[in-house]
Amino acid sequence: MTDNPLEQLTLDHVRAAADRIAGAVQKTPTMLSRTLSEIAGAEIWLKFENLQFTAAYKERGALNALLQMSEEKRARGVIAASAGNHSQGLSYHGTRLGVPVTIVMPRTTPVVKVMQTESVGGKVVLEGETFDEAYAHACKLEKERGLTFVHPFDDPDVAAGAGTVALEMLEEAPGIDCFVTPIGGGGLISGMSTVARALRPEMDVIGVEAELFPSMKSRIEGTNLPCGGDTLAEGIAVKEPGKFTSAIIRERVDDILLVGEDALEKAVSLLLQIEKTVVEGAGAAGLAAVLANPERFAGKTIGLVLCGGNIDTRLLANVLLRDLARSGRLARLRIKLKDQPGALYRVMKEFEAHSVNIIEIYHQRIFTTLPAKGLITDIECEARDRQQLDALVAALRNAGYSVSTVELA
């Protein structure tokens, strides 16, 4: 095999992968979103990879890698280090093909991810406190047990499988002239950019990373941006991008954009509200980038991959409620009152007059900077829109109350 990464991943490799995995993974729909197109000022086509059996595109690359192994390697089994979608995709297709699958995860991995991986046939080994420690242990087990390591992204076969996403998108929406694709380790965009450069050389191929994890951007541009933190897009929270994928991206990707947490939350919320589809933070990164950079993408025909839908339900609920708060439909108003009979009742009358619904009331008498006869009350409320809420606040202030809103971070 050639040592040149550009020769290890070509359109022929992706087409061969497509033939190999046909019928074993979902050919998910590519659909025009009229509403998101109106919002973005561009034509938005969505590829619903969150509808795969394991709710992520990772199945494609894992299966393509498995199908090219010898019978001997399959019989011994495969191993990977992953606490994400790769672990489920590899476990599901490995088990389906009769291949023993071992997944090493950090001990800090949420129980639900362990259970999801085990439910599709993977044997989970918990080792280390960080992904790096889990990865090192997986490499150790690979040698000790004679297993075959299947990397989640830094592998030509895995990237070729991921590239089949682009083949399907261009088949169903040949007018696409721009891919905006999430980057974690770089497997997905490596495969997709390979297809784009071969079939549509003039196409824009834009990568997207979370602002907190700009590792690929740093590597490509030769910078050293801070990398780390709690991001909604944990599926692309990669500190060390792949060496193989970096070489592909350097040659075949036009630019890498960074998106903040607010933009990711907004995109996840919009996809649920408008498309009625559940997408994890990483899967919404492409839409987040388009909405955050309207001038750059105006008028383009854009293909976005909703690459995964595995998001914790409690986290999803928080994202939706925070979006309602940012839009002015939910709010917490902090009001200073005198601690005397009827004080709260008179405030309630203002809420009633403006038809703003009260959800919760919190009284605080002790831990305040007010005099002993003063109190602070926090009122969580629900309004029709920002204008209705602003009218209530204005009325309270006109009535002599000191009112402030408790803002989100």
N, C-alpha and C positions, 0 to 999 in steps of 0.2 A: 504494500500500500504506500502511496505517496505521502511524504511528510508535509506537503503544502496544504494547509487547511482549506484554501479556496478550491483545491481539486478533490478534497475529501467530501465536500458538500456542494453538489451541483443540482440543476433541475432534474437530471436523470435519476439522481439518488432519491429525490423527493417523489418523483413519479413512481419509482419502484416501490417506495414505502407505501404510497397510496394503493397500489395494486395488492401489496402484501397484507395490509390491515383492512381492506375492503370487506364489509359485512360483519366485522368484529367490533367496530366502533360505530357510534352514531354519525351519520352524515347530517350534522345539525343544520338548522335553517339559517340562511342569510337573508335578513329582512330589512326593508327600508323603514325607518322611523320618521314619519311625517312630523310629529310633534317635536321631537328632538332636533330635526332639521330646521324647523322654524325658529327654535330657541337659539341654535348655533349659527344660523345664517349660512349653513352648508348642508349638503346632502349627506345624511348619516345612514350608513348601512351597518347593521349589527349582526355579528356571527355568534350564535347562542351556544357556545361551548359549555356553558353551565348546565346544559341539558344532557351531557354525557352521563353514563350510568354512575360514575363516581363524581360527577358534577365539575369536571375540569378536563382541559385539553391534554393533560399529562398522560392520559391513557395512550395517546397516539405514539409518542416517542418510546414509551416503555414497551409497548407491544412490538413495535418495529425492531427494537433491540432484541427482544426475546426470540422473535421468529428467525433471526439470523444466527442464533447460537447453535452449536452442534448438539446432537442428542446427549453426548457425554456431559457437556456443560449444563444442559437443562436438568439432567438426572441428579447432578451434584447440588444444584440449586444456585440461587442468586441472592445478592445482598445489596442493601442500599442504606444510606443515612439520610433520613428525612422525617420531618414531623408534619409535612404538608401533603399536597395533592399527589406528588410523585409516589409516596408510600402507598396510597390507596390504588392508584392506577397500576403500579407494578404488582401489588398483592392480588388485585382482582384478575388481571390477565395471566399472571403466573399460575395462580391456583386453577384457573380455567384450562390452562394448558398442561397441568400436572407438574408444574415446576415448583419446588419448595422455595418459599420467599422469606427471607429474614430482613427485618427492618430495625435498625438501631435508632433509637430516639433518646434525647436528653431526659433525665429524670424529671425535669421541670415541665415536660409536655403535658398539656391538659388531658385529663382522663378521656374526654370525648373523642380526641384524635386517636388515642390508643385504641379505643373501642371500635371506632370506624374502620381502622386498618385491620384489626383482628376480625371484624365482621365480614370482610371480603377475602379472608384466608391468609393474611400475613401473620408471621410469628414475630412479635415485638420483643426486642431486647432494650431495656432501659439502662443507659450508661452515661455518666458524666452530667455536669451541670449546664453545659453549653453545647451548641451544635458542633463546634470544633472538636470537643472531647468525644462526642458521639461518633463523629466522622472518623476520628483516629481509631476508635474501638472497632468500627466497621471494617476498616482497612486491616486491622489485626486479625479479626475473625475471617476475613477473606483469605488470608494466607494460611491460617491454622486449619481451616476446614476445606480449603480448595474450592471456595465459592467464586462466582463471577460477579464483580461489582458493576452495578448499573447506575451510572451517574445521572442525577436529575436534569442536567443541562449540558455539561461540558463533554459531549460525545457526538460524533457525526451522525450515528444512527438515530439517536434520540432527537437531535435537531432536525434530521430529515423527516422523521415522523411528525414532528410539530409543524413542519412546513406544509404538510398536507392541508392544513387549515386554509392557507392562502390559495392553494389550487381550487378548493371548493368555493371560496369566496369569489374568485375571478370568474369561475364558471357560471355562478348564479347572478353576479353583478359585474359584468365586464366593463362597466363605465367607471369603476373605482380608479381614482388617480392618486390616492394617498392612503397609505397604511399608517395608523397611529397605534403603536403596539407596546404593551408593558414590557419592561426589562427587569428581571431579577438577576439570574445568572446569565441570561442571554440566549437560551435555547430556542424559544419561540420566535424571537425576531431574527435570529440567524436563519432559521428555515424559511420564514416568510420573506425576508429580504432576498434570499437566494432565488425564490420564485419570481419576485417582483423584478429583479435585475434581468432575469432571463426572458420573461414574457412582456414586461413593460419597462424598458430601460429608463424611460423619462419619468416614471412614477416617483413621488416623494415617499420616502420611508423614514418615519420619525419614531424614535423610541421614547419611552416615558419611564422615569424613575420617581420614587417618593423623595421629597426633599431631604428627608432624614437619612436616606440610604443612596447617595449618588455615586456608588462605587464604580459602575461602568463608565459614567461620564468622566469621573476623575482619571480612570485608566486611559481612556481614549484621548482625552485632552491634556494629559500629563499634569494634572493638578492634584491637590490633596485636600479635598473638601471633607469636613467633619462627617462621620458616618456612624449612626447609631441612634437609638431612641425608640419610643413606643409609637408605631405607625399603624393606622388602620389597614394598610396594605402589607400585612406581614408576609404574604405570598411572594413579594418581590423585595423583601428586606434582606438583601444579600450583601455581606461585607466584602467577600472575595469573589468577584465574577470569574467566569471561566476563561482559561487561556485560549482554548480553541475558539470559543464564541467571540472573544475580544478581537481575534484576528478577522473573523467574518464581519463583525460589526464595523470595524475600522474601514473596511473596503466597501461595504454594501449599504450602510445606513447613513442617511444625510445629516441627522442631528439627534440629540437627546435632550428632552425637556424634563424639568423637575416640577412636581406638583405638591402643594401643601396639603395639610390634613383637612382644612376647611373644604377645599376643592374635592377631595376624595369623598368626604361625607356627603357633600351635595350631589355628587354623581351617583353614589349608591342609592340615595334617597330618590333621585329623579328616575332612575331605572325601575325602581319598585313602583313608584307612583304612576309613571307614564307607560312603561312596558309591562308592568305587572310581573317582573322577573327579579328573583333574588340573586344578587351579585356580590361577591366579596370585594374588599377594598382594592386588591390587585386587579381584579377583573374590571373595575370601574375606572382604572387609571387613564385609559385612553380617552374616555369621554371627559374626564376631569381636565385633561390637558387641552382638549379642543375648546371647552367652555372657558378655560382660563386664558386662552390666547385667540380671541375671536378674529382679530385682524389677520393673523397668520393663516387661518384656515377658511376665511370667508370665500364662499363660492366654490369650494372644492367638493369633490365626491369622495367621501372618506369611508374607509373600511375599519371598523373597530371590532376587536375580539373580546367578547365577554368571557375571559379565559377560565373563570372559576366561580362557583357559587357556594363554596363552603365557608359560611360565616356563622359564628355563634349567634343563636337567636336573641340572647340578652344584649349582645353588642349591637345587633341590628336594631333592636328596640331603642337603644340609646341614641343611635345615629338618627333614627326617624324623629324622635322627640327633640333632639338638638336642632334638627332642620326646621321643625315647627317653631322652635324658639327663635331661630335666626330670621325666620320670615315674619315674625310678629304674631303668630297665631297662638303661641304659648308664651307666657311671661311670668316673671316673679317680680312683684312690686314691693319695695321696702318703704314703709310709711311710718313716720314718727307721730305718736299719739300721746294724749294725756291719759294717765291711768285713772279713769273715772267712768262711772256708769254711763252707758249710751255712746261712748266714743267709737267703739267698733261698729255699732249699729248705724251710726251716721255715715261712716265710710261705706258700709254695705249698700246703703241707699244709692250712692253714686254708681256703684257697679250695676245695680238693678236698672238705673235710669239709662245706662249705656248698653244694656243687654250683654254684658261681659260675664261669663260664667266663672264662678269661683271653684277651684279644685281643692286647694289646701290652704290652711291658715296656720302660721307659726307665730306665737307670741314670745318676746324676749324682754324680760324685766330686769334681770340681774347683770348680764354681761353686755352692758351698753355704756356709752359715754354720756348718756342723758342724765338729768337730775333724777332723784329717787322717785318722783311722781311721774316720770316719763317712761314710755315703753316703745319698743320697735316691733312692728308686725310685718311679717313677710307674707304676702298673699300670692299664691300661684293661681293663675287664671288663664282662661281660654277665650280668645277673641276671634272674630270673623277674619280680620286681616290687620295689617299694621295701622291703617288709618283709624279703625275703630279703637284700637288700643291707645293710640296717640290722643284721641279725643277724650278718653277716660282720664289719662294722666293730666291733660290740660285742665279738665274740670276739677280734679282733686286739688291741683295747685291753685286754681282760682278760688277754691273754697278755703284756702289757707293752710293746706297740708304740705309738709315736706315729703316729696316723693322722689325715689330714684329706682332705676331698674337694675336688677342683678344680672350682669352680662355674662355670657359664656366666654371661656378662655379662647 
